[in-house]
Amino acid sequence: IFPIIKKAVPEAVLKLVGSGPTENIIKLSKIEGVHVTGTVQDVNPHLQDASIFICPFKSSAGIKGKVLEAMATGTPVVCTTRGSYGIDAVHGLNILIANNPNDFAENVMELLRNEELYKKLARNARTLVDKKYDWNKIAKQLDRVYADITESGFEADQGVPDTIAPDKENALSSSDMLCVRDIIEKTDKVIELSLDYRNKDGLEKTGLKPEELHIELTHSCNSRCITCDIWDYHQRNNKSASEELTLDEIKDLVNNSKRLKEIKTVVLSGGEPFLRNDIVDICVFIKEALPQASLGILTNGMKTETILNRTKDILKIFRNNSLWIGSSLDGMGDVYDKIRGVKGGFDNFARTMNRFKKELPDVRLSATFVLTPFNADQLIPCWEFADSHGLDFFAQFGVPKQPRSPETFQWKEGDFISIKNDIARIIQREISKTSDLERFS
Ligand code: SF4
């Protein structure tokens, strides 16, 4: 990160402050512009002296007191998602979050260039710490939690009490609560209507027409997700990719169907659809045969160059606003890699999203989070990643699949309580970003 910054801002100085620097850290002081202080009596003068505080942690545990300390001094903070974990900070409002060296350096330089942003972040960071992380307030919250537990006769081995927002200091206001209830009621209504629809006797009776054509182009995939029964389909069923739908068969299917003529959306998925060498030809055909339809492509986002290059070719025939790319984000860093069964998978995914943002900023991107007991604690960090990268975010529970380990889908009751609380926090933070609650609802 520092070499990128130094190239653009030659006078930049990096101060590494703190006790017990390792040999490797001490060696860094040989680089021009890098100072290693070692143990200091008081970190505050260093924070007040700094223009920007950075925390580029790739792995860590627990809430970062050092980030809160910097925010308390009104020093703007740039950090990774991991560095901000557990802190109720919002990218662009009271912190800047980036997860790769280029983006990280760009955020630091933007702060140096943009005085308005600098002042806003400094002010809002201080306000956030005052409001939520003041020791007196935290002590009172803790007192209240103890009081709740003792008053309700709650016993330790029962897990956390089932409340939507245990953090009462930051609980939703009554009007926000109404808004949340409204969202939940509407969601229930959608589910009811879907069930009604499913119980009717097929499409003929209802007079409804299909609106979306979903084609699974291949079972081949370069991921090995623990929640998925597609990637080893060929092997388990003694099949091969050569038996999958060809372009000519797709043409036959679409050209000979009356129902599909008025389809509004075509979704291409897999496996990994970008592994099909003829994906651009398939898209050209879809545009010719169904010119009114928008196109969605679901990808795991791992093969950055292939995905970007083929999307650029597809965009020659589809306008930006009629093409969207959906992907999956089931965890950050190592958690993602373990779930996907691919080392370095998260870095590939993040690189693809960043390249889209830079090279094809008008293409709509989304990320879907598949909830399992392995990643329930990743919901908020993944939502934050999606939020800071401009991705629409969806979450759904993983559905047990026969060949996969049943443990993958074995929930404990306490898991749902924390998921419910995380969802409430996400809704709360979404609400805090909008001035138009009705529209949000
Ligand atoms: S990326 Fe999609 S198709 Fe591939 S293994 Fe994962 S869930 Fe299955």
Boltz pocket constraint, residues with backbone or C-beta under 6 A from the ligand:
constraints:
  - pocket:
      binder: B
      contacts: [[A, 220], [A, 221], [A, 222], [A, 223], [A, 224], [A, 225], [A, 227], [A, 228], [A, 229], [A, 230], [A, 231], [A, 270], [A, 271], [A, 272], [A, 299], [A, 300]]
      max_distance: 6.0
